[in-house]
Amino acid sequence: MRLAEIPTDLFTLRGDVLTGMSEADFFRFCQANPNLQIERTAAQEIIIMPPAYPDSSESTSEINGQLWLWNRQARSGHTYESSAGFRLPNKAVRAPDVAWLSTARRATALAANTETGFFPTCPEFVVEVKSPSDTLRDLQAKMEEYLANGALLGFLLDTEAATAYVYRPGQPVETLSGFDRELSGEPVLPGFRLDLRPLRKS
């Protein structure tokens, strides 16, 4: 069975023991399993995600590189890749493929970070890149969760279908076909434009 055919539920752990796991216990669980990509839902289910496909990883690196270069000039926040965990207000712990956190929101998160190593906040900007092992429905639900917990801008990118979904609070999701374009980060990321052309697959 190819990885893309394995049901997502195979990687979801449930049970009373997990529900009762404290934030500190979950952080120690993640530290004890450093080779696993782990998230936690608002229902306290633990999701163990498969390794990223090489093409998806390459796309994520490209996006993070563009964001990092912009942020180096703007000096207005901090960029993160998928190993960074954020504890959202709904108690889920998520690790976006790419994330940006303003200096002000980061300072607030650091001041409140007394329990675990996860920042208790949601990044203002998040990106998720669809891998063959992901379902579009699950990623769309995750993007809505980010918005509901404080994200101000989100890009969901399906590189195989060359389709981008742009999420903004209080606005319909914008669906853009074709990667011969740039996506604007305004007004959350002033001056940032994500060039999708390097993400095109031949």
N, C-alpha and C positions, 0 to 999 in steps of 0.2 A: 504493500500500500504506500503510495506516495504521500509525503507530508501534507500536501495541499488537500488530500482526500480525508485526512484524519479529522474526526469531529472535534470542534473547539472544546466541547465539554470534557474531553479526555484530559485536558490540561487544567481543569478547574477542580479545586479541592474544597469540600464542604464538610460541615459537622459542628457539633456543639463545642468541641475542643478548640476549633479555629475561631468560632464566634466569641469565645471567652478569652482569646489571646489579646493581651494588652498591646498598646502601641510599642512599648519598649521590647516586649517579647517578639513582636513581629519584626522589629528592626534587627534583633539578635538572630532571628531565623534567617533573614536575608544575608546577614554577615556570615552565617555558618554555611551558606550556599552561594558563594561568590560567583560561581560559574553559571548560575541560573538567572534569567531575566524574570523578575517576580513583581506582580502587582496585586493589590487587594481592593476588592469592590466595596461599595458602601454597605453591602450586606455581609461584609467580613469574609467573603469567599476569597481564596487565594488562587490566583491565576499564574500558572507557569507557562511562559511563552517560549515557543521554539526559537532557535537561532534565526537571525534574519537571513533571507536569501542574499547572495552576493550582489545582485543587481539592486536590490532594495537598500542594502547597506551602502552601496556606492552613491545612490541617489541621496540618501540621508547625509552622507559626508559632504556632498556638493552643497546641499541646502545649508548645512551648519557652517560650511566655509564661507558662503556668501553672507550669512548673518553675522558671523564673527568679524569679517572684514568691515562690514557697515558699523558694527558696534565699537570696533576699535577706534573708528573716527568719531562716532557720536558720543562715546563715553557716558552713556546714559543708563546702562544696565549691565546684565550678565547673561551669557549664553550657556546653554546646557545641551548635552547629547543624552542618549537614551539610558545611560546608567544612573542618571539623577532621578531620585524619587521625591515626589511632592505629596504631602498629606492634605487633601482637599477639605473644605469645610464640611462636606458630607461624610467625612472619615475614610473615604477611599484613598488609597495610595497609588498614584499613577506615575508613569515614566514616559512622557511624550518622546517621540523620536527626536524632535528638536524643540527647544523652549527658550524663551527670553523673559527675564524678570527684571523689572526696573530697580534701580538702586534704592528707591524709597520703599518699595514693597519688600525687597530683600531684607532691608534693615528691620522692618516690622516683624518679618518671619524669624529672623535671628533672635530678636528680643523675646519672642514667644516660644522659641524652640527649647523647651526644658525637658521634654520626655524622650525624644528620639533624634536620630540623625537626619530625619526627613524634614524639609522645610514645611511648616504648617501654613501653606498658602497655595494658590493656583497661579501659575505664570500668566502674565498678561497676553503672551503670544505663544501659540503651540502649533506644531506641525506633526501630522501623522502621515506616513508613507505606507500605502497598501502593499503588503507582501502576499505572495501566492497562498500562504497559509492563513491569511486574514479573510474575513467576510466583510463586505462593504457595509452590511447592516450593523455589525458590531462596531466598526470604526465610526460610523455615523452617530451611533448612540454615545460613543466615547466623546465625540466632538460636542454633542449637545450637553454632556455632563460637564465638560470644561467650561462652556458658556454659563451654565447654571451655577457654577462655583467661582466665577470671577474672571474668566478669560475675556479679553476684549477683542481678540482676533484669532482666527484659526484657519489653517489651510489643511485640507485633506487631499492628498495627491494619489491618484491611481495611475501610475506610470505605464502600466500595460495597456490601459484604455486611453492614455493621454488625456485624462480628464481631471480637472481641479475643482474642488468644492471650497468656497470661501464662506466662513462663518463669522458673523458679527452679531452682537447682542441686539435683540429686538428687530432683526431684519431677516427676510427669507434667505435661505441658503442660495448662494449664487453658484451656478454650475457652468463651467467653462470648458469647452471641448477644444483639443489641440494645444500643443505645447510651444507654438510659435508666438509666445507672448511673455509678458512679465506680470507679476501680481504685485499690486501696491500694498505696502505696509501702513499707509496713512490711515488715520492720524496716530495710531499707536506707536509706529516706528517711523518717525518723520524722515523722509528721504530714502527709505529702504524700498527697493524693488527686487523681488525674487525673479531671476531670469530662469524660465522653465526650459529653455532650449537645450542646455546640457543634460537634461533628464530624459530627452527623447531616446526611445529604443528603436534600433534599426530592425 
